[in-house]
Amino acid sequence: MKAVLISIQPKWCELIASGKKTIEVRKTRPKIETPFKCYIYMTATKERCRFWEYITAYQNSKGEILDGSQKVIGEFVCRGIMRPNNNLSRMAKESLLTEKELFEYSNGKELFGWRISDLKIYDKPKKLGEFYKKCKLDPDECGNCDFHGLIRKRYEIIGHCFADGKKKITRPPQSWCYVEESK
């Protein structure tokens, strides 16, 4: 199944995890067919919420308390994309936003409501480094990546890309990005 990594603020993560928020509103959508998997990256914030405090303190096998913020805290399947055309009030209700907030957020552009289903919150959040993007470079032209395996000698290329066309994610997306999970 195709997948994306989506950045969401902790206060919205809490509402999604509780099942109250069933639509995530965005100004764009992936160019893939539904259903697709969405990994939830919880952004950092100064505001605290009950869910943030729950997910940010967990113990590893050594008993150390670790921070779960700024990690991938769960996943859901987007089974459909809602457009607000004649359903603005429904989109507002399911996204827990007001119609006025939706209108202001849209700034005159189209909005997309990603339907949240099959939600799974992880017991232990995952790190961004466990996810990959497809590399846009041809492995034979590689060289701008931390994972390239090209050995250059003048203009001659010896070796190949050891990343198999995948680029490890090191920074969260501004909104969302296509990803693959490491196996």
C-alpha positions as CSV (number, residue, x, y, z in Angstrom):
1,M,0.0,0.0,0.0
2,K,1.3,3.5,-0.9
3,A,2.1,5.6,2.2
4,V,2.7,9.2,3.3
5,L,4.1,10.8,6.4
6,I,2.0,13.6,7.8
7,S,3.0,16.2,10.3
8,I,0.3,16.9,13.0
9,Q,0.4,19.1,16.1
10,P,0.1,17.4,19.4
11,K,-3.4,18.9,20.2
12,W,-4.7,17.4,17.0
13,C,-2.9,14.1,17.6
14,E,-4.8,13.8,20.9
15,L,-8.2,14.3,19.2
16,I,-7.3,11.9,16.5
17,A,-6.2,9.3,19.0
18,S,-9.4,9.7,21.0
19,G,-11.5,9.1,17.9
20,K,-13.1,12.5,18.0
21,K,-11.3,13.9,14.9
22,T,-12.1,11.7,11.9
23,I,-11.0,14.1,9.1
24,E,-7.6,15.7,8.7
25,V,-7.9,18.9,6.6
26,R,-5.1,19.8,4.2
27,K,-4.6,22.2,1.3
28,T,-3.1,19.4,-0.9
29,R,-3.5,15.7,-1.3
30,P,-1.3,12.9,-2.5
31,K,-1.5,11.9,-6.2
32,I,-2.2,8.3,-5.3
33,E,-5.5,6.4,-5.2
34,T,-7.2,5.7,-1.9
35,P,-6.8,3.8,0.3
36,F,-3.3,4.8,1.4
37,K,-1.5,4.6,4.7
38,C,-0.6,7.7,6.7
39,Y,2.1,7.7,9.3
40,I,1.4,10.4,12.0
41,Y,4.5,12.5,12.9
42,M,3.7,14.5,16.1
43,T,5.3,17.9,15.9
44,A,7.0,19.7,18.8
45,T,5.0,22.3,20.7
46,K,5.3,24.4,23.9
47,E,1.7,23.7,24.7
48,R,1.0,20.5,26.7
49,C,-2.0,18.3,26.2
50,R,-2.9,15.0,28.0
51,F,-2.0,12.9,25.0
52,W,1.3,14.6,24.6
53,E,2.2,13.9,28.2
54,Y,1.1,10.3,27.8
55,I,3.1,9.6,24.6
56,T,6.2,11.6,25.5
57,A,7.2,9.6,28.5
58,Y,7.8,5.9,27.9
59,Q,10.5,3.6,29.1
60,N,12.9,1.6,26.9
61,S,14.1,-1.9,27.8
62,K,16.8,-0.4,30.1
63,G,14.2,1.5,32.1
64,E,15.3,4.9,30.8
65,I,12.5,7.5,30.3
66,L,12.5,8.6,26.6
67,D,10.9,11.5,24.8
68,G,8.2,10.5,22.3
69,S,7.6,14.0,20.9
70,Q,8.8,14.7,17.4
71,K,8.4,11.1,16.4
72,V,6.0,9.0,14.4
73,I,3.4,8.0,17.0
74,G,0.9,6.0,14.9
75,E,-0.8,5.4,11.6
76,F,-4.1,5.4,9.9
77,V,-5.6,4.4,6.6
78,C,-7.0,7.2,4.4
79,R,-10.0,5.5,2.7
80,G,-11.3,8.6,1.0
81,I,-10.7,12.3,0.3
82,M,-13.6,14.7,1.2
83,R,-14.0,18.0,-0.6
84,P,-16.0,20.7,1.1
85,N,-18.1,21.7,-1.9
86,N,-21.5,21.0,-0.5
87,N,-20.3,19.5,2.8
88,L,-18.5,22.3,4.5
89,S,-20.5,21.9,7.7
90,R,-19.8,18.1,7.7
91,M,-16.1,18.7,7.1
92,A,-16.1,21.2,9.9
93,K,-17.9,18.8,12.3
94,E,-15.6,15.8,11.5
95,S,-12.4,17.9,11.6
96,L,-13.4,19.7,14.8
97,L,-12.9,23.1,13.1
98,T,-15.5,25.8,12.6
99,E,-16.7,26.7,9.1
100,K,-15.0,30.1,9.6
101,E,-11.7,28.4,10.5
102,L,-11.9,26.3,7.4
103,F,-12.7,29.3,5.2
104,E,-9.7,31.3,6.7
105,Y,-7.4,28.3,6.4
106,S,-8.3,27.7,2.8
107,N,-7.4,31.3,1.8
108,G,-9.6,30.9,-1.3
109,K,-8.0,27.5,-2.3
110,E,-9.6,24.1,-2.4
111,L,-9.4,22.0,0.8
112,F,-9.1,18.2,1.1
113,G,-10.4,16.2,4.1
114,W,-8.4,13.0,4.6
115,R,-10.7,10.4,6.1
116,I,-9.1,8.7,9.1
117,S,-9.8,5.0,9.6
118,D,-8.1,1.9,11.0
119,L,-6.2,4.1,13.5
120,K,-3.3,2.5,15.3
121,I,-1.3,4.4,18.0
122,Y,2.1,2.8,18.6
123,D,3.1,1.7,22.1
124,K,6.6,3.0,21.3
125,P,6.9,5.9,18.8
126,K,9.2,5.4,15.8
127,K,12.0,7.7,14.7
128,L,12.0,9.5,11.4
129,G,15.1,7.6,10.4
130,E,13.0,4.4,10.1
131,F,11.3,5.9,7.0
132,Y,12.5,6.5,3.5
133,K,11.7,8.6,0.4
134,K,12.4,7.4,-3.0
135,C,15.5,9.0,-4.3
136,K,14.9,11.3,-7.2
137,L,18.4,10.8,-8.6
138,D,19.5,8.1,-10.9
139,P,21.8,5.9,-8.8
140,D,24.4,6.3,-11.6
141,E,24.3,10.1,-11.1
142,C,24.2,9.9,-7.3
143,G,26.5,11.9,-5.1
144,N,24.4,14.4,-3.2
145,C,23.2,11.9,-0.6
146,D,24.6,10.6,2.6
147,F,24.0,7.1,1.4
148,H,25.6,7.1,-2.0
149,G,28.2,4.5,-2.6
150,L,29.8,6.1,-5.6
151,I,33.5,6.3,-5.6
152,R,34.7,8.9,-8.1
153,K,38.1,9.0,-9.7
154,R,38.3,12.1,-11.9
155,Y,35.4,11.7,-14.2
156,E,35.1,7.9,-13.9
157,I,32.5,6.4,-11.6
158,I,33.5,3.3,-9.7
159,G,30.9,1.6,-7.5
160,H,27.1,2.1,-7.1
161,C,24.4,3.5,-4.8
162,F,24.1,1.5,-1.6
163,A,20.8,3.1,-0.7
164,D,18.9,1.1,-3.4
165,G,17.2,4.3,-4.6
166,K,15.9,5.2,-1.1
167,K,16.8,8.3,0.9
168,K,16.4,8.2,4.7
169,I,14.1,10.9,6.1
170,T,16.0,13.1,8.5
171,R,13.6,16.1,8.7
172,P,9.9,16.1,9.2
173,P,7.7,17.2,6.3
174,Q,6.2,20.7,6.4
175,S,2.8,19.1,5.7
176,W,3.2,15.6,4.3
177,C,5.5,13.6,2.0
178,Y,5.5,10.2,0.3
179,V,7.4,7.5,2.4
180,E,8.3,3.9,2.7
181,E,8.8,2.3,6.1
182,S,12.1,0.4,6.7
183,K,11.5,-3.3,7.1
